[in-house]
Amino acid sequence: MSAIKTDKKFEEYYFKGWFKRAVGEFTDKDLERSRNWFWAWLKKLNQYVPIKNGDGKDILEVGCSIGAVASLLSERKFNVYASDVSQYAIQRAEKLSPQVKFLAFDIQKGIPIKKKFDIIIAFEVVEHLEKPEKAIKIMYGSLKSKGVLVMSTPYPYNWIHKDPTHINVKYPKDWLDIMRRIGFSKVFYNRFSLLPFFYRIHYRLQIIMPFAIPVPYINSPIFYIGEK
């Protein structure tokens, strides 16, 4: 996740408040539960972006939270950098996954890493930002030629706004228009759903449905994918 109005407000609402129920106390058990959840996300993403074998490619995750996605990608032999605006999250995540290069920064202010990336992933980030277009432009600038940006952000159902940090929830057309305006040569989106609860038992029980289910408590992510 990334910044809302201030870092202090973000910490209050998320890792010490609103989001604590999802992340927990940043224990090994909490990380494993989060890895189980995101295993299906990466399985779905592999249909569009080859991420089974990183082969040393450079990848950046923006808004890494507990570091589950970064941890999974590191096992697939990517050279993984992971960031969050939250120092609280980064200090804990780097203890859980020391093989990942963790950094704390606000994506709206730039990426303080002197390299270009093959892939940048920002799962459930841009809807929290005051200036999402600026953040997407910054990520675009940090991609290699033919590099790929993968974002996810929720559809603007009424219940999505219950999270007080969802300050920029948009329709798919709006996000695609922003990506085209910034300069991405190829953009598209894909909607799917994940059945809840079973992933807590085993990651392979995270069942992917290839369509959106507009019901609260059933997670229906949208991938937005753009090639530079």
Buried (B, 14 or more C-beta within 10 A) or exposed (E): BBBBEEBEEBBEBBBEEBBEEBBBEBEEEBBBBBBBBBBBBBBBBEEEBEBEEBEEBBBBBBBBBBBBBBBBBBEBEBBBBBBBBBEBBBEBBBEBBEEBBBBBBBBBEEBEBEEBBBBBBBBBBBBBBEBBBBBBBBBBEBBBEEBBBBBBBBBBBEEBEEBEBBBBBBEBEEBBBBBEEBEBEEBEBBBBBBBEEBBEEEBEEBEEEEEBBEEEEEBBBBBBBBBB
